[in-house]
Amino acid sequence: MEITMRGLNIWVVMSLLIIGTMLLSRCVHTGHQENEDPRGEGYAMEKTCINCHRQTAGSYMHTVHYNTSSAVGAATLEKLVASLRDQFYFLDSSYIRVQKDKDGLYQYHFKQGVNTFSARLDIAFGSGEKAQTYGYWKDSVLHQLPLSWFTGTHTWANSPGFSPQHARFDRVIVSRCFECHASYIKKEVVQSGPLSVTEHLDKSSIVYGIGCQRCHGPAQQHVQFHQDNPLVKTARYMVSIKTLTRQQQLDICAVCHSGNDQEVRRTLFDFVPGDTLSHFFFPDFGAGRRDPDVHGKQVQLLQTSRCYQRTNMTCTTCHDPHASENIRMEVFIARCMDCHAEVKHTGVKLANSSCIDCHMPLQTSKLIHFTRTDRRFVVRRTDIRSFRKTDYIFQKIRFPDTTGAELKDIPYLIRTHKIAIYK
């Protein structure tokens, strides 16, 4: 009996040790969750940032950077539902109607009253502050839809670069687009012909918007350290942006705000703070002779400004990347006053008190424009290059009234980052 009881006691002790070990292992596993981020080792799940940076992360979620791409969901449908009766006409007499179906919003193409093609809005590109364009999936290839939403006029318009002659559903959206409109997407290059290849994109790998780690770098080690050491309040294993050189700080913004006209040597998803951005591109020997467009060339325009050339300013001198500032003009005026409080406008009658409207005016992009139609007559605005000037001259050209449609270019206005005297 004594041996039996002793054996029972040993069994109980061993069982308790096993249970304790399992519970401890579970606690440790909970603290260090397995990395499920599609970017792989080194990256933490985006939602983990909000645990310690709730206020900053909460503010950032309302910025245009965070919302520069998204899956088309209820919020998008609610915004666009009022425009469902809109129709966009092409010069071949066909038109597109945006219609709501049971599983989402679709663009339906009609020719002679017959529906010839339709595609669902699956992905939205752009925050919608100025405009938003959309893509639809066909297997693992993403295609751009022919109509984009133009916020300024609250109407649908021809997607940038699309011909007004006829509807087009075959333009492919490649991974390069995601490099500035998302934080990650996995791609596979597949040979599609003897001399051609096609990108296959993994839709399940998309990290929408510009997330925290896109600018601050991989955070998995940072997260694990502070989970293990909650009393340590100084950030560890995370690049401090303010310790970087001026050029390194500019490079973080220039990943997306220096244009997309250079050929990349490696994916920009690999860029982390402290890297040299020029190493990611092939040399572009003609870049300095071009006239930077207001769309996407903010860094180049800023670098031509005296404010930049005579100070050590960077993008964050004026911009708070964690706050939604787009319509708060008074915020930017106050930042101008930080350096220019003593400036006197001698001999100049000020029309208003906005530094921004005079020194950083809205300008029309030469690269992006939208086209809107109605059914009265045809007018096509054409860009004509002047040999004596570097600007563009716009000329209206009347075409034969074959369809009863009128084409109207909607200017895409963006505030220039070349700080100068314009008025």
Helices and strands as residue ranges (DSSP letters): H 2-31, G 46-48, H 49-52, H 54-60, E 69-71, H 74-80, G 81-83, E 87-89, E 95-101, E 104-111, E 114-120, E 123-125, E 131-138, E 141-144, E 147-150, E 155-158, E 172-173, H 175-181, E 182-193, E 196-208, H 212-216, H 220-228, G 241-243, H 246-257, G 268-270, G 277-280, G 287-289, H 298-303, H 306-309, H 315-318, H 329-340, H 355-359, E 362-374, E 379-385, E 392-398, E 406-415
